[in-house]
Amino acid sequence: MSSAEPKQPETERGALPDAPLAMPKQVLTSESQPVWRRFFGSRIVKAGS
Amino acid sequence: MALTSKDRGAFFPRALGLAFSALAAAGAFMLFLQFGWSDGLDAMDIVRALFILISTFWLAWGAMQAVLGLMSRALPPPLPPFQGLRSKTAILVPVYNEDPVTVYSRIAAMDASLKATGHAEHFHFAILSDTRKDDVAVQERLWFHRLLDECEGEGRMFYRRRESNKGRKAGNIEDFFQRSGGAYDFALILDADSLMEGDTIVEMARRMEAEPELGLLQTLPKVTRAKARFGRAMQFSASFHSPIFARGLAMMQGATGPFWGHNAIVRCRAFAESCGLPELPGKPPFGGHIMSHDYVEAALLARAGWLVRLDDDLEGSFEEGPENIVDHAKRDRRWCQGNLQHSKIVNAPGLRAWNRFVFVQGILSYISPLFWLGFIVASIFAPWFTPPVNYFPVEGWPFPIFPSDETWKAIGLAIGIFGLLFLPKLLVAADAITSGRAKEFGGAGLVFRSTLVELVFSSITAPIFMMFQTRSVLQVVFGADGGWPTNNRGDGTLPLSESWAGTWWIVLWGLVVLSATWFLAPSLVPWLLPIAIPMILAPFVVSWTSRASRTRLFLTPLDIQPAPVMLMQDRILASWQGTPRDPAPDLMAVPAQA
């Protein structure tokens, strides 16, 4: 038996109930730059200008 | 959803913890600078003082958790009188190449324990297999049918195996919610080695029903069934010290956690709405699936306005732990990668400030050994940076001025650091002896001896853990993905050859560091011996501590009186192991499901 084999019908005994619940993907990455990068970035720009 | 009342309660512990830790760190920093100043301040003194600053902060933070934990007692929340359950709870048992006989015996025991409460109809079991080994999967399915037959579990017990283990444990749980989460109010998330009393499970569901804003309720699992010296020391510590430390932690975390990934109940709707985990951009170890998902899920629930709480008054929650240092280090390697990965999430939008701080704490807990190591290495090389002593610093003054001896400050600093390490555990022991809690652990004398031996034990093993953690951090930083190795359970005895294979590199580093110190800074050798000797003896330490313990030391209440559900599992397991059944051909042909 291999997990790559074609899918076969699930056995009736012990099959999970069919009651889907949506699970939307959450946003974990920030659009804004980290505070330290903003801080040092502004200093670098000022020093260069 | 407003959930500020519990957070207001957390303000004092947080402020106290931060203030004490900052004060201790600043004091240690200043003391070390004064010590360095005595023979002329140089760059290496400042570097070492910074290492001391961070390390002391971390130690003091841990000590404060114990102090705060000792300042309160575990109490149940106020609840209305119990009039039966109205909800439906799925008990989720994720498995991954585990021995199905042992895992299912736990399920059968929990089922029997639930039936004894009279509320079993409110609970279903779902075995969520991510097993990759087909021979194990065959056994899982075979024994599942036996479980169904013996527990009369038709319609209450379910089994499914995923074709791909995408997202690992978090993905496995997510797959359940997407397939069946709508059928349940709550889901009790377990590990394969979890075991819980029926009364505890019913009480958790009751508390979830009573507090509609409660998104997640965590119990404090006790480590059980340890037999080896290392395992029993860990088990004692988890049973004796951890409840106090965990209470302190929970006081500080307030309504935002903690969640340790298992032996916790979640509100299905809250979890589904809030905890869909995306893949992080980039490749592992920092990108890809989120490994230490529990902290992230707690943070996401709190972000969505749900209460996340540890109720440490709940007994009857158990797990098993690694029996030897190498297995512990393997698990720790995974946790290390997971915690360092949180550096990509700490800046996530909308998170509560304390959850961000928890991520930072997790990262610090893994990189702190590097600071100690950095301090040691910097100390070995420090004499090369020390300027020659100037006995005539005042121009025109004819007499030599000798630098003041500040050695006492270094000794005082060392005593302070050891105090932060040892005092919390000694305070927990003193509290147990005065409060009568020590009786549950075999009496005051045995508790005192166990505490002292545990302190010696942890002092000897600490340098070995420091090296394992340092290696883990460096592997992750340099991009090595540790993957998801199967947990070794059961007897973990390691012969010397296996122990050597896992620790020879620590011996090598111990010899290198000691030799370098001998040549570069011989006066530091006595200070370094408590670290170098355990490193050089690591194979012996690891092998010796993996062998069965034969003393009464580290006795726990569960050794004296095992929980009923543990005894039930023993009986079921013995009966199953005594009567193995041959795999039926039709069951062997069942493939994994998508």
HADDOCK unambig.tbl for C-alpha pairs under 7 A between the chains (distance, minus, plus):
assign (segid A and resid 1 and name CA) (segid B and resid 134 and name CA) 6.43 0.50 0.50
assign (segid A and resid 1 and name CA) (segid B and resid 589 and name CA) 6.50 0.50 0.50
assign (segid A and resid 1 and name CA) (segid B and resid 591 and name CA) 6.48 0.50 0.50
assign (segid A and resid 2 and name CA) (segid B and resid 134 and name CA) 6.58 0.50 0.50
assign (segid A and resid 2 and name CA) (segid B and resid 591 and name CA) 6.93 0.50 0.50
assign (segid A and resid 3 and name CA) (segid B and resid 163 and name CA) 5.88 0.50 0.50
assign (segid A and resid 3 and name CA) (segid B and resid 591 and name CA) 6.43 0.50 0.50
assign (segid A and resid 3 and name CA) (segid B and resid 592 and name CA) 5.67 0.50 0.50
assign (segid A and resid 7 and name CA) (segid B and resid 591 and name CA) 6.91 0.50 0.50
assign (segid A and resid 7 and name CA) (segid B and resid 593 and name CA) 6.65 0.50 0.50
assign (segid A and resid 8 and name CA) (segid B and resid 591 and name CA) 6.77 0.50 0.50
assign (segid A and resid 14 and name CA) (segid B and resid 154 and name CA) 6.75 0.50 0.50
assign (segid A and resid 14 and name CA) (segid B and resid 155 and name CA) 6.88 0.50 0.50
assign (segid A and resid 14 and name CA) (segid B and resid 157 and name CA) 6.08 0.50 0.50
assign (segid A and resid 14 and name CA) (segid B and resid 158 and name CA) 4.18 0.50 0.50
assign (segid A and resid 14 and name CA) (segid B and resid 159 and name CA) 5.55 0.50 0.50
assign (segid A and resid 15 and name CA) (segid B and resid 158 and name CA) 5.55 0.50 0.50
assign (segid A and resid 15 and name CA) (segid B and resid 159 and name CA) 6.15 0.50 0.50
assign (segid A and resid 15 and name CA) (segid B and resid 160 and name CA) 6.74 0.50 0.50
assign (segid A and resid 16 and name CA) (segid B and resid 158 and name CA) 5.47 0.50 0.50
assign (segid A and resid 16 and name CA) (segid B and resid 159 and name CA) 6.78 0.50 0.50
assign (segid A and resid 16 and name CA) (segid B and resid 180 and name CA) 6.62 0.50 0.50
assign (segid A and resid 17 and name CA) (segid B and resid 180 and name CA) 5.53 0.50 0.50
assign (segid A and resid 18 and name CA) (segid B and resid 179 and name CA) 5.96 0.50 0.50
assign (segid A and resid 18 and name CA) (segid B and resid 180 and name CA) 5.28 0.50 0.50
assign (segid A and resid 19 and name CA) (segid B and resid 179 and name CA) 5.89 0.50 0.50
assign (segid A and resid 19 and name CA) (segid B and resid 180 and name CA) 4.30 0.50 0.50
assign (segid A and resid 19 and name CA) (segid B and resid 181 and name CA) 6.18 0.50 0.50
assign (segid A and resid 19 and name CA) (segid B and resid 182 and name CA) 4.74 0.50 0.50
assign (segid A and resid 19 and name CA) (segid B and resid 183 and name CA) 5.42 0.50 0.50
assign (segid A and resid 20 and name CA) (segid B and resid 177 and name CA) 6.60 0.50 0.50
assign (segid A and resid 20 and name CA) (segid B and resid 178 and name CA) 4.74 0.50 0.50
assign (segid A and resid 20 and name CA) (segid B and resid 179 and name CA) 4.39 0.50 0.50
assign (segid A and resid 20 and name CA) (segid B and resid 180 and name CA) 4.98 0.50 0.50
assign (segid A and resid 20 and name CA) (segid B and resid 181 and name CA) 5.88 0.50 0.50
assign (segid A and resid 20 and name CA) (segid B and resid 182 and name CA) 5.45 0.50 0.50
assign (segid A and resid 21 and name CA) (segid B and resid 177 and name CA) 5.71 0.50 0.50
assign (segid A and resid 21 and name CA) (segid B and resid 178 and name CA) 4.79 0.50 0.50
assign (segid A and resid 21 and name CA) (segid B and resid 179 and name CA) 6.76 0.50 0.50
assign (segid A and resid 21 and name CA) (segid B and resid 180 and name CA) 6.83 0.50 0.50
assign (segid A and resid 21 and name CA) (segid B and resid 181 and name CA) 5.32 0.50 0.50
assign (segid A and resid 21 and name CA) (segid B and resid 182 and name CA) 5.06 0.50 0.50
assign (segid A and resid 21 and name CA) (segid B and resid 272 and name CA) 6.78 0.50 0.50
assign (segid A and resid 22 and name CA) (segid B and resid 178 and name CA) 5.84 0.50 0.50
assign (segid A and resid 22 and name CA) (segid B and resid 272 and name CA) 6.45 0.50 0.50
assign (segid A and resid 23 and name CA) (segid B and resid 178 and name CA) 6.50 0.50 0.50
assign (segid A and resid 23 and name CA) (segid B and resid 272 and name CA) 4.68 0.50 0.50
assign (segid A and resid 23 and name CA) (segid B and resid 273 and name CA) 5.68 0.50 0.50
assign (segid A and resid 23 and name CA) (segid B and resid 276 and name CA) 5.22 0.50 0.50
assign (segid A and resid 24 and name CA) (segid B and resid 273 and name CA) 6.48 0.50 0.50
assign (segid A and resid 24 and name CA) (segid B and resid 276 and name CA) 5.33 0.50 0.50
assign (segid A and resid 25 and name CA) (segid B and resid 276 and name CA) 4.36 0.50 0.50
assign (segid A and resid 25 and name CA) (segid B and resid 277 and name CA) 5.51 0.50 0.50
assign (segid A and resid 25 and name CA) (segid B and resid 278 and name CA) 5.42 0.50 0.50
assign (segid A and resid 26 and name CA) (segid B and resid 274 and name CA) 6.93 0.50 0.50
assign (segid A and resid 26 and name CA) (segid B and resid 275 and name CA) 6.76 0.50 0.50
assign (segid A and resid 26 and name CA) (segid B and resid 276 and name CA) 5.56 0.50 0.50
assign (segid A and resid 26 and name CA) (segid B and resid 277 and name CA) 5.92 0.50 0.50
assign (segid A and resid 26 and name CA) (segid B and resid 278 and name CA) 6.29 0.50 0.50
assign (segid A and resid 28 and name CA) (segid B and resid 345 and name CA) 5.94 0.50 0.50
assign (segid A and resid 28 and name CA) (segid B and resid 348 and name CA) 4.66 0.50 0.50
assign (segid A and resid 28 and name CA) (segid B and resid 349 and name CA) 6.69 0.50 0.50
assign (segid A and resid 29 and name CA) (segid B and resid 345 and name CA) 6.46 0.50 0.50
assign (segid A and resid 29 and name CA) (segid B and resid 348 and name CA) 5.11 0.50 0.50
assign (segid A and resid 30 and name CA) (segid B and resid 347 and name CA) 6.27 0.50 0.50
assign (segid A and resid 30 and name CA) (segid B and resid 348 and name CA) 5.13 0.50 0.50
assign (segid A and resid 30 and name CA) (segid B and resid 349 and name CA) 5.63 0.50 0.50
assign (segid A and resid 34 and name CA) (segid B and resid 347 and name CA) 6.71 0.50 0.50
